[in-house]
């Protein structure tokens, strides 16, 4: 939630989803999800009660849009990177249609299952995150990531 306050995102009830496993709490809030925009954005925050956070969001994240798996195109760290706290905006290219359902998958090293965050898009309205963030460079080749999003279950 701290990331959302930092980002100044407008949030409607039920948008933020959270996951607690292995001593790491993850909160995800969809931001701009609109077929008219170039990107879909998600505010992501991590809080660890033990393990040091070394996740490369460009490598561990994927987005499933009506069954199609997409890799992220940007990660913007929004707070100074700390060993036990991280927050930022994760970006994906927008689909040219309004999806029925989206699912963000985070496959963290050392965790047996991907963390899944799903939203039914029926009646969805776009939330607006600020647009001032520059895109982080995407991995130049799929081989730079230990996990290929298409290999995720």
Secondary structure in CASP SS format (residue, H / E / C, confidence):
PFRMAT SS
TARGET T0000
AUTHOR 0000-0000-0000
METHOD secondary structure of the structure
MODEL  1
X C 1.00
X H 1.00
X H 1.00
X H 1.00
X H 1.00
X H 1.00
X H 1.00
X C 1.00
X C 1.00
X C 1.00
X C 1.00
X C 1.00
X C 1.00
X C 1.00
X C 1.00
X C 1.00
X E 1.00
X E 1.00
X E 1.00
X E 1.00
X E 1.00
X C 1.00
X C 1.00
X E 1.00
X E 1.00
X E 1.00
X E 1.00
X E 1.00
X E 1.00
X E 1.00
X C 1.00
X C 1.00
X C 1.00
X C 1.00
X C 1.00
X C 1.00
X C 1.00
X C 1.00
X E 1.00
X E 1.00
X E 1.00
X E 1.00
X E 1.00
X E 1.00
X E 1.00
X E 1.00
X E 1.00
X E 1.00
X C 1.00
X C 1.00
X C 1.00
X C 1.00
X C 1.00
X C 1.00
X C 1.00
X C 1.00
X H 1.00
X H 1.00
X H 1.00
X H 1.00
X E 1.00
X E 1.00
X E 1.00
X E 1.00
X E 1.00
X C 1.00
X C 1.00
X E 1.00
X E 1.00
X E 1.00
X E 1.00
X C 1.00
X C 1.00
X E 1.00
X E 1.00
X E 1.00
X E 1.00
X C 1.00
X C 1.00
X C 1.00
X C 1.00
X C 1.00
X C 1.00
X C 1.00
X E 1.00
X E 1.00
X E 1.00
X E 1.00
X E 1.00
X E 1.00
X E 1.00
X E 1.00
X E 1.00
X C 1.00
X C 1.00
X C 1.00
X C 1.00
X C 1.00
X C 1.00
X C 1.00
X E 1.00
X E 1.00
X E 1.00
X E 1.00
X E 1.00
X E 1.00
X C 1.00
X C 1.00
X C 1.00
X C 1.00
X C 1.00
X C 1.00
X C 1.00
X C 1.00
X E 1.00
X E 1.00
X E 1.00
X E 1.00
X E 1.00
X E 1.00
X C 1.00
X C 1.00
X C 1.00
X C 1.00
X C 1.00
X C 1.00
X C 1.00
X C 1.00
X C 1.00
X C 1.00
X C 1.00
X C 1.00
X C 1.00
X C 1.00
X C 1.00
X C 1.00
X C 1.00
X C 1.00
X C 1.00
X C 1.00
X C 1.00
X H 1.00
X H 1.00
X H 1.00
X C 1.00
X C 1.00
X C 1.00
X C 1.00
X H 1.00
X H 1.00
X H 1.00
X C 1.00
X C 1.00
END
